[in-house]
C-alpha cells in the first residue's frame, strides 16, 4: 500500500500548493478590502505552507514519465520552478516585515499583492500544463498496469 501511495506522490502533492496559494491570495485580498490594510502576520503561515508544499511538489515530479512523449513538459517544469521561487519571495517578503516589526505601507502593500497575484497566475498555469499532459496526452496514466502513453527510452527519445 505504501509503495502505491509513494508511486503517486506527485499527483497527490500538487493539489496542496494550488489550493494554498489561491486561498492565501484570496485571504489577503479579503483582509485588504475589509481592513484597508494587511498585517504581515495575517496569513503568513498560509504562504509558508504554500511554499513548502510547492517545493515538495516540484521535488516529487516524475520527470521520467514525460520522457520523449510530450512537448509541454518543459513549460510545466519551468513554471513550477518559477512558482516555487515566487511563493518563497512572497513568504520572505512577509517574513522580513514581521522580523522588522513593520506594517505594509501603501506602496509595499501594492507590490506585495501584485507579487501574490502573479504567484497565483503562475500556479494556475502550472496546473494547466500538468493537467494537459495527463488528460490530453496521457502522460503517467496507466490502464490495466500498462502506460497509455509510455515514456520513451532516454532523455531525448533514445537510450542515454
VOBA-1610 file (N, C-alpha, C; in pm, whole numbers, padded with zeros to 5 digits, always signed):
BEGIN
Unk+00081-00120+00000Unk+00000+00000+00000Unk+00086+00126+00000Unk+00191+00129+00085Unk+00275+00248+00091Unk+00349+00270-00040Unk+00391+00162-00105Unk+00459+00176-00234Unk+00363+00237-00337Unk+00238+00197-00333Unk+00138+00251-00425Unk+00118+00400-00402Unk+00110+00440-00276Unk+00093+00582-00242Unk+00215+00661-00285Unk+00335+00611-00253Unk+00457+00684-00288Unk+00480+00691-00438Unk+00430+00593-00512Unk+00446+00599-00658Unk+00355+00705-00719Unk+00257+00751-00642Unk+00165+00855-00690Unk+00174+00981-00604Unk+00289+01004-00544Unk+00302+01116-00450Unk+00291+01252-00521Unk+00343+01265-00642Unk+00333+01394-00713Unk+00188+01433-00741Unk+00107+01344-00799Unk-00033+01384-00820Unk-00108+01415-00691Unk-00066+01356-00581Unk-00128+01386-00452Unk-00082+01524-00404Unk+00049+01550-00412Unk+00106+01672-00356Unk+00072+01799-00434Unk+00051+01788-00566Unk+00032+01910-00646Unk-00092+01988-00607Unk-00187+01924-00547Unk-00310+01994-00510Unk-00289+02091-00393Unk-00192+02063-00309Unk-00169+02149-00193Unk-00119+02288-00231Unk-00014+02302-00313Unk+00026+02440-00346Unk-00080+02514-00427Unk-00151+02443-00513Unk-00256+02511-00590Unk-00360+02569-00494Unk-00410+02486-00405Unk-00513+02532-00311Unk-00459+02638-00216Unk-00342+02615-00159Unk-00290+02708-00058Unk-00255+02844-00117Unk-00197+02847-00235Unk-00162+02976-00296Unk-00289+03055-00331Unk-00387+02988-00388Unk-00512+03057-00424Unk-00584+03104-00298Unk-00594+03018-00198Unk-00661+03055-00072Unk-00587+03171-00005Unk-00453+03166-00001Unk-00375+03272+00062Unk-00395+03406-00009Unk-00399+03403-00141Unk-00420+03526-00217Unk-00560+03583-00192Unk-00660+03496-00192Unk-00797+03542-00165Unk-00810+03593-00022Unk-00746+03525+00073Unk-00748+03570+00212Unk-00686+03711+00223Unk-00570+03730+00158Unk-00506+03861+00161Unk-00596+03968+00101Unk-00656+03936-00012Unk-00747+04032-00076Unk-00864+04066+00015Unk-00921+03966+00078Unk-01033+03987+00171Unk-00990+04079+00286Unk-00872+04053+00343Unk-00823+04137+00454Unk-00796+04280+00408Unk-00741+04295+00289Unk-00713+04429+00236Unk-00842+04506+00214Unk-00941+04442+00155Unk-01069+04509+00129Unk-01140+04541+00260Unk-01143+04446+00351Unk-01215+04465+00478Unk-01148+04568+00568Unk-01016+04560+00583Unk-00945+04642+00681Unk-00870+04760+00620Unk-00863+04766+00488Unk-00785+04869+00417Unk-00636+04860+00449Unk-00593+04747+00499Unk-00452+04723+00529Unk-00432+04573+00544Unk-00306+04532+00555Unk-00275+04391+00575Unk-00156+04381+00667Unk-00175+04314+00778Unk-00064+04289+00869Unk+00020+04175+00811Unk+00152+04186+00811Unk+00236+04078+00758Unk+00216+03945+00832Unk+00171+03952+00957Unk+00148+03829+01035Unk+00023+03755+00989Unk-00077+03830+00940Unk-00202+03767+00896Unk-00176+03685+00771Unk-00200+03558+00778Unk-00185+03472+00661Unk-00042+03430+00631Unk+00053+03465+00717Unk+00192+03427+00692Unk+00207+03276+00681Unk+00143+03203+00770Unk+00160+03056+00769Unk+00094+02992+00647Unk-00012+03053+00595Unk-00069+03004+00470Unk+00036+03008+00359Unk+00105+03121+00351Unk+00209+03134+00248Unk+00328+03044+00276Unk+00365+03029+00402Unk+00479+02941+00435Unk+00447+02797+00394Unk+00327+02750+00427Unk+00289+02613+00388Unk+00272+02602+00236Unk+00228+02708+00171Unk+00216+02707+00024Unk+00354+02690-00039Unk+00453+02763+00013Unk+00589+02750-00040Unk+00643+02610-00017Unk+00629+02559+00104Unk+00681+02425+00137Unk+00614+02319+00050Unk+00483+02329+00032Unk+00413+02230-00049Unk+00451+02242-00197Unk+00477+02364-00245Unk+00523+02381-00384Unk+00660+02318-00401Unk+00746+02337-00305Unk+00881+02280-00309Unk+00873+02126-00311Unk+00787+02070-00229Unk+00770+01925-00227Unk+00711+01875-00359Unk+00613+01946-00411Unk+00551+01906-00538Unk+00653+01905-00652Unk+00738+02008-00657Unk+00843+02013-00759Unk+00940+01897-00740Unk+00975+01870-00616Unk+01072+01764-00587Unk+01021+01624-00616Unk+00890+01606-00618Unk+00834+01472-00641Unk+00788+01452-00784Unk+00810+01551-00870Unk+00766+01540-01009Unk+00833+01425-01081Unk+00755+01336-01141Unk+00813+01218-01208Unk+00855+01251-01352Unk+00970+01315-01364Unk+01019+01358-01495Unk+01029+01241-01594Unk+01062+01124-01544Unk+01078+01008-01632Unk+00948+00969-01703Unk+00832+00999-01644Unk+00704+00966-01708Unk+00680+01046-01836Unk+00739+01165-01843Unk+00714+01253-01958Unk+00821+01238-02066Unk+00919+01155-02042Unk+01035+01145-02132Unk+00993+01114-02276Unk+01017+01211-02364Unk+01000+01190-02507Unk+00858+01183-02560Unk+00757+01200-02475Unk+00621+01185-02528Unk+00531+01306-02503Unk+00589+01420-02475Unk+00511+01543-02461Unk+00598+01662-02498Unk+00537+01762-02556Unk+00611+01882-02593Unk+00589+01996-02493Unk+00518+01970-02385Unk+00488+02079-02290Unk+00547+02054-02152Unk+00622+01946-02136Unk+00679+01917-02004Unk+00769+02030-01955Unk+00853+02083-02043Unk+00945+02189-02000Unk+00870+02315-01957Unk+00760+02348-02024Unk+00677+02461-01979Unk+00627+02436-01838Unk+00577+02316-01815Unk+00524+02278-01684Unk+00634+02285-01578Unk+00747+02226-01608Unk+00858+02222-01513Unk+00913+02362-01484Unk+00934+02442-01588Unk+00987+02577-01568Unk+00890+02665-01489Unk+00763+02657-01522Unk+00663+02735-01447Unk+00654+02689-01301Unk+00668+02559-01278Unk+00666+02508-01140Unk+00785+02563-01061Unk+00902+02565-01123Unk+01020+02621-01056Unk+01001+02770-01027Unk+00950+02843-01125Unk+00926+02987-01108Unk+00823+03012-00998Unk+00717+02931-00997Unk+00612+02947-00895Unk+00668+02921-00756Unk+00754+02822-00742Unk+00815+02792-00612Unk+00900+02910-00565Unk+00976+02968-00656Unk+01057+03085-00621Unk+00967+03203-00584Unk+00860+03224-00659Unk+00766+03333-00628Unk+00701+03313-00491Unk+00660+03190-00462Unk+00599+03161-00330Unk+00701+03187-00219Unk+00826+03153-00244Unk+00932+03183-00146Unk+00945+03334-00128Unk+00945+03409-00239Unk+00959+03555-00230Unk+00844+03619-00153Unk+00722+03573-00177Unk+00606+03625-00103Unk+00624+03596+00046Unk+00663+03475+00078Unk+00683+03436+00219Unk+00797+03516+00281Unk+00907+03530+00209Unk+01022+03605+00259Unk+00988+03753+00277Unk+00912+03808+00184Unk+00869+03949+00191Unk+00792+03971+00321Unk+00699+03882+00347Unk+00620+03894+00471Unk+00708+03872+00593Unk+00794+03770+00584Unk+00883+03741+00697Unk+00974+03858+00730Unk+01022+03928+00629Unk+01106+04046+00650Unk+01030+04152+00728Unk+00905+04177+00691Unk+00825+04278+00760Unk+00790+04234+00902Unk+00768+04105+00921Unk+00743+04055+01057Unk+00868+04073+01142Unk+00983+04036+01087Unk+01110+04048+01158Unk+01140+04193+01196Unk+01114+04285+01104Unk+01139+04428+01129Unk+01028+04493+01211Unk+00922+04415+01239Unk+00807+04465+01315Unk+00746+04588+01249Unk+00728+04579+01116Unk+00671+04689+01040Unk+00544+04642+00971Unk+00456+04737+00946Unk+00334+04711+00870Unk+00362+04742+00723Unk+00281+04685+00636Unk+00292+04719+00495Unk+00241+04862+00476Unk+00320+04945+00410Unk+00273+05077+00370Unk+00198+05060+00239Unk+00134+05165+00193Unk+00052+05154+00073Unk+00134+05102-00047Unk+00253+05157-00069Unk+00335+05115-00183Unk+00381+04970-00167Unk+00427+04934-00048Unk+00473+04796-00028Unk+00357+04698-00033Unk+00240+04741+00008Unk+00122+04654+00000Unk+00085+04627-00145Unk+00092+04729-00228Unk+00062+04712-00370Unk+00163+04616-00434Unk+00291+04636-00406Unk+00395+04547-00460Unk+00374+04404-00411Unk+00349+04392-00282Unk+00326+04259-00224Unk+00207+04190-00290Unk+00096+04261-00302Unk-00024+04197-00356Unk-00007+04163-00504Unk+00062+04247-00581Unk+00091+04213-00720Unk+00175+04086-00730Unk+00273+04074-00641Unk+00356+03954-00637Unk+00273+03831-00604Unk+00180+03844-00512Unk+00095+03730-00477Unk-00001+03695-00591Unk-00050+03797-00664Unk-00136+03770-00780Unk-00058+03699-00892Unk+00065+03742-00913Unk+00149+03677-01014Unk+00176+03532-00974Unk+00197+03509-00846Unk+00219+03373-00796Unk+00094+03288-00820Unk-00023+03345-00797Unk-00148+03272-00822Unk-00164+03239-00970Unk-00134+03334-01056Unk-00142+03309-01201Unk-00042+03201-01241Unk+00075+03205-01183Unk+00178+03106-01216Unk+00136+02966-01174Unk+00079+02951-01054Unk+00039+02817-01009Unk-00076+02763-01093Unk-00164+02851-01136Unk-00273+02806-01224Unk-00219+02762-01360Unk-00115+02829-01408Unk-00051+02789-01534Unk+00019+02654-01519Unk+00084+02633-01406Unk+00149+02503-01380Unk+00044+02393-01383Unk-00067+02415-01314Unk-00175+02317-01312Unk-00235+02293-01449Unk-00244+02398-01528Unk-00298+02385-01663Unk-00210+02291-01746Unk-00080+02316-01747Unk+00010+02232-01826Unk+00018+02090-01771Unk+00016+02076-01638Unk+00016+01942-01580Unk-00109+01865-01617Unk-00223+01931-01609Unk-00350+01867-01647Unk-00354+01833-01795Unk-00299+01921-01877Unk-00295+01897-02021Unk-00210+01773-02052Unk-00097+01759-01982Unk-00013+01640-02003Unk-00087+01512-01964Unk-00157+01516-01852Unk-00225+01396-01804Unk-00352+01368-01884Unk-00440+01466-01896Unk-00572+01442-01953Unk-00575+01444-02106Unk-00488+01523-02168Unk-00486+01527-02315Unk-00384+01431-02375Unk-00269+01414-02306Unk-00161+01335-02363Unk-00139+01202-02292Unk-00205+01179-02180Unk-00194+01051-02109Unk-00061+01026-02043Unk+00016+01131-02014Unk+00146+01115-01951Unk+00128+01063-01809Unk+00194+00953-01777Unk+00187+00896-01643Unk+00061+00817-01614Unk-00026+00800-01712Unk-00154+00731-01692Unk-00137+00584-01728Unk-00181+00497-01638Unk-00177+00353-01663Unk-00319+00298-01671Unk-00334+00200-01756Unk-00460+00127-01765Unk-00424-00022-01768Unk-00480-00097-01675Unk-00451-00240-01662Unk-00301-00264-01647Unk-00233-00175-01572Unk-00092-00192-01543Unk+00004-00148-01652Unk-00046-00095-01762Unk+00040-00051-01873Unk+00016+00098-01899Unk+00126+00168-01930Unk+00115+00310-01961Unk+00033+00331-02088Unk-00056+00430-02084Unk-00134+00469-02200Unk-00041+00533-02303Unk+00050+00616-02256Unk+00148+00684-02340Unk+00285+00660-02275Unk+00347+00544-02304Unk+00469+00507-02231Unk+00585+00602-02259Unk+00669+00624-02156Unk+00786+00707-02176Unk+00881+00644-02277Unk+00949+00728-02352Unk+01048+00681-02447Unk+01179+00655-02372Unk+01260+00562-02418Unk+01390+00539-02352Unk+01479+00662-02365Unk+01554+00692-02263Unk+01648+00804-02268Unk+01580+00939-02261Unk+01659+01042-02242Unk+01607+01177-02223Unk+01544+01235-02350Unk+01602+01206-02465Unk+01555+01266-02589Unk+01497+01164-02685Unk+01439+01058-02630Unk+01376+00958-02715Unk+01470+00849-02759Unk+01592+00844-02705Unk+01685+00735-02734Unk+01755+00698-02606Unk+01821+00583-02604Unk+01890+00539-02484Unk+02004+00633-02451Unk+02018+00665-02321Unk+02128+00754-02277Unk+02257+00677-02262
//
